[in-house]
Amino acid sequence: MTYTHGHHESVLRSHKWRTVDNSAAYFAPRLTYGISVLDLGCGPGTITADIGRRVAPGRVLGIDVSADVIEEARRDAGGGPNVEFSVGDLYALDIDDDTFDVVHAHQVLQHLADPVGALRQMKRVCKPGGLVAARDSDYGAFRWYPTSPRSTNGSLYTARSRGATQASPTRADSSSHGRTPPASPTCARARQCGALPRQRTAPGGEGCGPTA
């Protein structure tokens, strides 16, 4: 299993912005006192740590394929004593059946060659009556808003989806924030080098992570 976006500092900077409120609010009501949660593809662990605060003293385990990122999560995410981070393979979780009350994955399935196999693993380790929660992108539905003549012929976001061997262009997602910056001369360079040179602005003006 390979994370095709990689773990460049610009990518991690975007990931570190994530919390339950801005990236997993749809299942926040299920994060109740004392439950156990598995967070798959946890990256630098900010969502995981936030989950830990909400369910403490319940056990929270964040798993990622990258040992370097897991080390960073242990060091910087701010998880409490009920939060653990571990390197693991989503396709072959070293976890007993029926272990966790909630099994969560944020923006993970889109990167997998076998997302259904991953979902089977998620279901296996989830307790009967528990919750398997996945938030992901639908690349085919990405659209610019508001429309701009400068953005109709190009793409600002390039990703390898579902384990593809070549990058496939798509349009940037605007659904979360209501507006997306128009294309600029920097975009061609961003596609070539993978840089994410600008900050998006969320409603209200706060920065919400880098985008091309």
Secondary structure by P-SEA (a helix, b strand, c coil): ccccccccaaaaaaaaaccccccccccccccccbbbbbbccccccaaaaaaaaaacccbbbbbbccaaaaaaaaccccccccbbbbbbbccccccccccccbbbbcccccccccaaaaaaaaaaaccccccbbbbbbccccccccccccccccccccccccccccbbbbbbbbccccccccccccaaaaaaacccccbbbbccccccccccc
